[in-house]
Every structure is written in structure tokens, then in C-alpha cells.
Amino acid sequence: MYDRLLLPTDMSAGIDDAIDHAIDAAKRYDAELHVLYVVDTDAYSSYPGDEYVHEFEGLESALEQAGTDAVEAIVEEAEAAGLETTEIVRHGVPHEEILRYGDEADIGLTVVGSKNRSGEYRRLLGSVAERVVNLSERPVTVVKSPVDE
């Protein structure tokens, strides 16, 4: 049914259940698993960067390295399960890059992790997962994980 699955990661504690779900789904469908991390340009472009000599470069580089490490850890787990994988690190607005990559790579199913948060929290901030679900023209599975607030 699906040849390629996409698992975006934000390195949060709530992604573990989504990782397990994506690996299981990729095995069931005999699909390639694409693991994506988006370095949020808003996170470092709005940062004053006073303690960095080159302002944003230090934070941008740190975020990119952390994302690369997270993607590699998930890929290692997926490959140990016998899956073919693709690693992707991009810069941009997370939900926009997730949707763009899904179209570019002809992803059949996107598996996104979401933290179970209170309604008040969601009304104030929303979430990347919510935007991906609402804007995607492709199938999306949301895997919710409980988190302590």
C-alpha cells in the first residue's frame, strides 16, 4: 500500500511512540523509511546570539548537529529492524518542510508524533503535527504520547 513512509522528528521525548509505530508500519508495508529533521529557521533567526561570535551560526550549527544525531539514531534503529532508510536534514519552517518533502519524495504515509497536552496549551500554541494534518493532501498518522507538564 505504501512504498515510502516519512517520520519527521523534533527530538522531543514524545517521539518515541511514533518511532516505534513508523518502524512497525514500514516493516508491515515493506516500505522505505525516510527520517526528517527540520532546523527551525525561526528558532535561530530570532535569537539575539549575544554569546556567539558569529551570532546565529553557533545556534544554527548546534541545532543542525542535534538534528543529525537524532536522525542517525532513528535510522540506526530502523536499519537494525531490516528497513531501508533515507536521512534528511533541512532548514526552514518545520511543517512547511515536512509537507514539501512529502511531495518531493512521493511519500505515501507520514507518521508524526504529538504530545498529549491540555486543551489550554494547544489553544495557545498549536503544533507542527496539527499543521501537517490540516495541510497535507497525503495520509498522515498521528501517534500521541503522554508527557509530564
ABEGO torsion letter per residue (X at the ends): XBABBBBBBAGBAAAAAAAAAAAAAAAAAGBBBBBBBBBBAAAAAABAGAABAAEAAAAAAAAAAAAAAAAAAAAAAAAAAGBBBBBBBBBEBAAAAAAAAAAAAGBABBBBBBBBBBAAAAAAAEBAAAAAAAABABBBBBBBBBBBX
